Amino acid sequence: MWGSMEKEERFIGCLLGCAIGDALGAPIEGWSREKILELDNLTSNFRECHHKSRDKPFPLGQCTDDTQLTIALVKGILSSGDVDGGAIASEFVKLWQSGEIVGQGKVADNAVKRLIEGVPWDEAALIDDKPWNGAAMRMAPVGLWDHERAENLEDDVYKASVITHRHPKAISGALAIGAAVAFVVSQTEFSAGEFVESVANAVVNQDEDLAKHILLIKEWVSLSDAEVLAAMDAIMTDDSRLSRKEHSWFGIPVSTEPTVLMALYAFVNSPNNYLETVECALRAGGDVDTTAAIAGSISGAFNGVSALPIGLAEKVMYSREIHSLGKRLCHEWETR
């Protein structure tokens, strides 16, 4: 059993790793794979982030809904002492009512607006919504919370997901990310095979196709990034919900499965190097802030906060709050 300080470093690293990945990806969110390939120094510093809703760019290090909803989930756990859907939903509502939320997806936006109207937290999301990645992107804290209580993970992921995302694919993808974080946060050495099999086993009862595709990552690590992206494009082409126009030239779409697969691959491809993991996620194109946020959270949970670049860690939005929340979450986990 590793010491308390290392555990705390991993909790903070997970949350801060999410924020840095999000902030590095936000300025180039929606860019095509080809356009991003023209850029140098993707991870050396933050870029200006522009949004159609603002006349001026956001401050350097701006985070979006990926980080904001992850933080809100942590606050919900801390306020209730467990993964409580009602408490988490209340934190989501605060983000919308304050106007702080940035770049929210349509599925989450519609669900939270129904929460504000008084719809119960477990009824606001609609079963016929699209299988978008808004649940997966915020699920790292549940992996931290349940990393020694595997029997709770599936139920807790469901409660933390269904507030905004009810589609089975959205929930199974969120479970994969929770399982990934739960696995790495207690590991001192990394085995790609054990990691991939652990995550696949966590989701197989919910989503056999996702589990099968996750297992392919063991083979992808011997391929070039271009070959991996081509393999992912083939998987997405086989998915009748996605047209080739939505992904091949563009990159990773907002659908859950490709987001999860890319984030897991980016981590497995360079498990000991946070910046290489995040850069791999960014180079894939498309919904890069979400992919990099998820990959960054897994890497941060494995490598700890000391492995994150200090310049980015100090400049990213919410940096001090994230440090505090990571410490508090770890303390709550230890004393529950």
N, C-alpha and C positions, 0 to 999 in steps of 0.2 A: 504493500500500500504506500503510495507516494505521499509526501508531506502536505500539510495544509497550505503552505505558501504556493507550492506548485499547482495545487488544485485551484487556488484563487487566480493565479496567473492564467490558467487555462480558461476559466470562466470569463475573465476580462478579455483575454485574447480572442475568444469566440465572438463576443459582442463587438469589440473594436475591429476585428477582422472583417466582420459584416459591414460596418460603417465605412471603412476605408475602401473596400471593393465597390460599394455602392457609389461613393463620392468620386472615385476614379472613372466609373462607368457612366454616371449621369450625364456628363457633357457630350458623350458620344452615343447615348441611347438611341436606338433606331437607325444607326448608320449601317450601311451594308458591310459585309465582310471585306469586299474589295476596297472600299473607301478607308476602312480602318487599317488595312495593311499598308497604306501609304504613310501612316503616321509613325514617327519615332518616339521613343521615351514615353510610352504609355503609362508607366508607373513611377516615373521619377518625381512628379509633382502633380498637383491638382490643376485642372484647366477651368476656364470660365464656363459656367453652365447657364445656358440661355433657355428660356421657356416662353412659349407663345402667349402665356397669360401675364407676362411681365415686360415692361419696357426696358428694364436694366437687367444685366445678368445677376444671378445669385452670387453670394460671396464664395470665394475659393473654399473647397472642402464641403460644399453643400451636400447634404444627404436627402434622400427621397423616401417614399413610402416603405421601401424595403427595410431601411433602418428604423424609421419612425414606428412602424407596426411591430417590429422586433422589440424595441424599447417598451412599447405599450404592453406587449405580452409579458415582459419581465415585470413591469409595474403591477399587472394584474395578478401574477403569481405572488408577489411580495405583499400585496394588500389583502389577499385571501389566505395565504399560507399554503396554497396548492394551485393546481391548474383548474381554475374555476371559470367556466364560460361566461357567466354573468359579470364577473369582475373584469375579465379581459375585454368584454364588449363595452363596458363602461369607459375603459381607457381609450378604446377606438373612437367612441362618440366624442370624447373630449378633443381629439385631434381634428375632427371635422367641425365641431362647433367653434373651436378657436380659430379655424382657418389655417392652421399650421401644416396640415397634410399637403404633401407635394407629390404630384405625379401619380395619384391613385388610379388603379385600374377600374374599368367600368363595372366588373362584377362586384368588387369590394365596395365601390362607391354606392351602387344601388342598394346593397345589403345594409350598409351603415345608415343610409338615409331612411331605410325602413326601421332600423333600430331607433333612430331619432323620433320617428313617428309613433313609437310605442310598441312595435312588434317585438315579441320575446326573442332573446338572443339565439335560441335554437330553432327559430322559425323564419328568420329574416333572409337567409340565403335560399335560393330556389334550386330545385333539383335539375331543372332544364337549363341552368346557366352553363356557359362554356367551361371546359376544364383548364382554366387559366392558372398561372403559377403563384397567385397571391397568397395562398396558404403555405406552400413550400418555402417561400422566401422568408417567412417569419418564424419558422419552426425550430431553429437552432436552440432557443432557450428550453424548449420541452425536452430535447435530447440531453441537455445539461442536467435538468431537473430529475430525469428518470434514468440516468445512466447506470445506476445500481438497482433499479427497480424495473426491470424489463417487462414485467407483467403489467405495468401501468401504462407503458408507452403508447400502445395502440389506442386505448380509450382516451388518454390525454391529448394525443394528436387530433383525434376526432373532435373533441370539445374545443380545442384551439382553432380548428379549421372551419367547422361548420357555422361559425358566427358569420362568415362571409362567403364561404365556398362549400357547396353541398355535393358537387359532382364527384362521383367515386374516383375518377382519375386525379382530380385535384387533391383529394384526401390521401390516396395511396402515394402520390408523389411527396406530399408533406411527410408522410410516415417514413419514406426513404431518407429524407434529410434528417428527421429526428433520430432515426436509427444510426445514420452516419456519424452524427455528433456524439451520440451516446457511446458508440464504439471507440472513437479516437480519443475522447477525453480521458480515458483510463489506460491508454496505451503508452508505453515508453519507447517501444520500437514498432515499426510499421511493416506489416505484411499485406501487400496488395491483394493477394488471394483471400486471406482471412477477412479483410475489410469488405471486399466486394461480395463474398459469400454471406457475410453477416447481414449486410444491407438487403441483399436479394431475399434471404430467408425471412427477413422482417416483413416483406411486402407480398410474398408469394401467395398467401391465402386471400389477399384482397385483389391482387392484380398480377396474374401469371405472366402476361405480356411484359409488363414493366420489369418483373423479376428476371425474365429471360434476357431482356435487353441490358439490364445492369450487369449480368454475368459476362456479357460480351466485353466489358471494360477490361477484363483480365487479358484479352487478346489485343485490345487496342493499344496497350502500353508499348507494344513492340512495333507499332506503326508510326508513320509520320503524322503530324497534326493534320496535314491535308488529307491523308488517307482516312483518318478518324472522322473528319468532318464529312467526307464523302459517304462513309458508312452511316453516319447519323442522318445525312440527307436521304439515304435509301430507306431508313426506318421511317422517316417522316413522310416520304412519298407513299409508302405502303399504308399510312394512316389516312383513311378517306376523309377525315376532317380537315386535312391540310392540302392545299394545292402546292405545286412546285414553286409557283410565284411567291408563296408566302415564306419560303425558307431558303431555297438553294442559293439564290443570288443575295439574299437578304441577311441570312444568319439564323440565329436561334429565335424562334417566335415566342409569344407569350404563353403558349401551351405548356402544361406542366411537364410532360414526359421529356421533351427535348431539353428543357431547362435543367431538369434534374440530372439527366445523363451527362450533359456538358459540364455541369458543376462537379459531379463526381469524378469524371475523367480528368478535369483540370487539376483536381487535388491528387488523384492517384498518380498522375504523370510526374508530379514534383512534390511529394508529400513533405519534404523537409525545407522547402523554400516558398515562403508566402508570396513574394512578388512574382515568381515564375508561375505559380498557380493562378494568381489573379490575371496576369498578362495572357495566359492561355485562354482564360474565360473571355477576356476582352477581345482577343483576336478572332473569336468565333463570329462576331457581329450580331446584330439584332438587338434583343433585349438584354444588353450587356450589363447594365447596372444590377439587374436581378441575378444574372448568372454569376457575376463577380462577387456580389454580396454573399450568395450562398457558398460558393467555393471558398471565399475568404473566411467565412465563419467556421467552416470545417477545418481549414488550415490553422486558424487561430486557436481553435480548441485543441488541436494536436500539438502545436509548437509553442503556444503560450504567448503572452503579450510581449515578452522580451524579444521575440523573434520578429516582431513587426517593425517596419522602418519608423524610427522615432520622429523624423520630420513630418511624416504623414499622420502618425498617431497623435501628435500634438496639435496639428492644424485642422484635423477633420472635425466637422460639426458634432456637437454633443460629446466631445472627448472627455471632459471632466465628469459629466453626468454618467457616461458609460462606465468609466472607472468605478464610480461610486455604486452604480447598479450591479456591476459584476461582483464587487466585494460583498454587497448585501445579499445577492442571490446565493453566492457561495456560503455565506454565513447561515442563511436560512436553510439551505440544503443540509448543512452539517448539523444543525440543531433541531431540525423538525422531529 
